[in-house]
C-alpha cells in the first residue's frame, strides 16, 4: 500500500480525492460527483464512506486518544502550527481548488486559505493550564481542563476550509482526536488538507470521511463520539441536537443568521455604500454573518440606496477563476433553487426592485445577479428568513428604539453591524442588539482571540478564543485535604 509520504509527494489537486482513516487513504466503489458551480462540470468523483468506514475512523480516533491526550501540550501546539505551515506550502493549490469547488473568486480564496494558516498558528499558542483556586496549609483546590475525547466535526459548504480549521485546531490543541465530515457539496479541499498532514500526526488523531447527510446522522448518534462541533443551518442544528441527545454528547452549534445592518442618518452615502455592499454580498451572500437586512435611516435612505446600486453595477458576477470577477456563482444546485424561491416570492408580493430581480436559469453555472429590494414589508419572507444568496432587502427606519426592536425581532442572533459617525450612538445601539457579535463601522472582523457564537437560535456554545478552546474540554475540580492524619 502507498504510504502517506509517497502520496504526499505525488498527490495532485486535480483528481484522486480520498478519505483518511487511521492515517491511511480510504476509498469506496460508491462515489458522488463534485461540481464546479461556475460551469456545472463534474470535477471529481469522491468516494462515499459507509457506516462501517465511519466506525473504523471513530475506533481509530478512540484508540489514538489516550496517547494524544498524554502528549505534552507544547508538542501538540507545535504540530498544529506545522499543519498551518503545510497548508501555507500548498496555498496556491488550495486557493485554485477552493475556487473550483466552492466558486469564490481569488480574493475570497486568499482570505480563507491564509486566514486558515493564521488560525492554525494562533490557536497553537493557546492553552488552558490548571487553575489553582486555593492552596493553603490545610487545603488545595485546582480546576483542570481535560480533553473531551473523540470529536466529530460537521462542516458546511460556504467556507469549507476555514470552518473545518476552526474545529481541527482547537480540538488537537486541547488533546482531542477528531473525525471531520466535509459538506457533500465541497469535500475536496478538506479531504486534501487532512490527507496532506498525516505525516505530522499519529494515525487516527485526525481523520476525514466524505459522504452524504447520512454520515452526519451516524456521527451525531455514534456512541463513541464524545462531542459534535457543527456548523450549518439552524434546521439541521435542531436535528443534530436531537440526535446527539441519545448519548448526551457535548455540542457546539454554529447555525444560521439574519444579521441586521443599521445605518444612521449621519453617514456619507458614497463612502459607506461599498462597505455595506461587501457586508451583504461577500462570498456571494453565502455567509452566516452576511448583512441580510439593511436598515437605512429615512434621511439618507434614497442616497444610500442609489449609491449601493451604482457600486453594485461595478462588480462583475462570474466565474471565480476570472481575474476581474468580484462575485462567483451560488455554490450548489439545491441552494440555487432555494434562492430562486426568494426571487419568486418577491415578485409575487409585488416588491420593488432597485437592482436585479431576474435570474437566467438557462446558462451554464448557478449565477444570480445582485438584487436589491426596495423597502419590502417587514414580514416578507426575504426579511424574515435567510436567503443565503445575493438578494437583499433595504428597509427604512425613523425611530431608534423602533429599529432596534425590528433588528431583534428574529429567531436568529448571530451578528449585526451599525454604521454612523456618532460613536456614542453606535455603542448605545450595539449594547441593545441581541447577537453574538456586533461590528461598529466595520464588519466580518474575526480573530482567533475573539469569541464567536450565536445568541438565540443561531447556536449554542462558542468557537475561537479560550472560550472556544474550553469547549473541547471537560472541567475537573481536584480538591485536597492536606491533613494526612485525618484518614
Ligand atoms: P446544512 O445544515 O445543510 O449542512 C451542514 C452540514 O451538516 C453538512 O456537512 C451536511 O452534510 C450535514 N448534515 C446535513 N444533515 C445532517 C443531519 N441530519 N445530521 C448531521 N449532519 C447533517 O448547512 P449548509 O447548507 O451546508 O450551510 C449553510 C448554513 O450554515 C446557513 O444556514 C449558514 O447560516 C450556516 N452557517 C453558519 C455559520 C456559523 O458559524 N454560525 C457559518 C457558516 C454557515
Boltz pocket constraint, residues with backbone or C-beta under 6 A from the ligand:
constraints:
  - pocket:
      binder: B
      contacts: [[A, 154], [A, 155], [A, 156], [A, 157], [A, 158], [A, 159], [A, 163], [A, 181], [A, 182], [A, 183], [A, 184], [A, 211], [A, 212], [A, 213], [A, 215], [A, 216], [A, 217], [A, 220], [A, 231], [A, 232], [A, 233], [A, 234], [A, 236], [A, 237], [A, 239], [A, 240], [A, 253], [A, 254], [A, 255], [A, 256], [A, 257], [A, 287], [A, 288], [A, 289], [A, 386], [A, 388], [A, 414], [A, 454], [A, 458], [A, 459]]
      max_distance: 6.0
